[in-house]
Amino acid sequence: MQVGYTTLMKYYLMKSEPECYSIDDLKKDKITSWSGVRNYQARNFMMEMKKGDEILFYHSNAKEIGIAGIGTISKEAYPDHTAWDPKDEHYDAKITYGDPRWQMVDVRFTKKFPRIITLDTLKNTPALKNMITLRKGNRLSITPVTKKEFETIVKLSEK
């Protein structure tokens, strides 16, 4: 949705296993390429992202599962080079350079929360009851988040 020459900001949740890449890694690196997404729906959400959109950085498959901080999209979707690299775990032998079906974005570190906003806390917060990530059976690594959900989570991080 455009207003004049500016685009309204959108919000997303992006999951990463902290043993692979954590909020602390992003804080140290300052910017990272979010590569390796091999789900079409998650890829489509990533392709909608615009520079300046904010993300909730979610630690999955961890001792403490939940939201660890915030990042900002610093570069919009572009071809994911890991798909062409046979040595990379995300290699896809079916793609060609003429059809780069897998995309990635760059994410810049914004903030690490003082504590993880746990999955239990998210599930027990009424304002988050419709959050896509919390829906039964959802396993997407990238999902959109409403502005209200984003603001609720930021407030939870301040308690």
TAQUIZI-V559873 format. One record per backbone hydrogen bond with DSSP energy under -1.0 kcal/mol. CO is the residue of the C=O (numbers start at 1). NH is the residue of the N-H. If there is no record, write none. Layout:
BEGIN
{{CO/NH} {CO/NH}}
END
This chain:
BEGIN
{{1/8} {3/6} {6/3} {10/54} {11/145} {12/56} {13/143} {14/58} {16/60} {17/20} {17/21} {22/26} {23/27} {24/28} {25/29} {26/30} {29/31} {30/109} {32/107} {33/35} {39/43} {40/44} {41/45} {42/46} {43/47} {50/53} {53/73} {54/12} {55/71} {56/14} {57/68} {58/16} {59/66} {65/119} {66/59} {67/117} {68/113} {69/57} {70/110} {70/111} {71/55} {72/108} {73/52} {75/106} {78/104} {80/83} {81/84} {83/92} {85/88} {88/91} {92/95} {99/101} {102/80} {104/78} {105/34} {106/74} {106/75} {107/32} {108/72} {111/70} {116/118} {117/67} {118/122} {119/123} {120/124} {122/125} {125/128} {126/129} {128/131} {131/134} {132/135} {135/138} {141/15} {143/13} {146/150} {147/151} {148/152} {149/153} {150/154} {151/155} {152/156} {153/157} {156/159}}
END
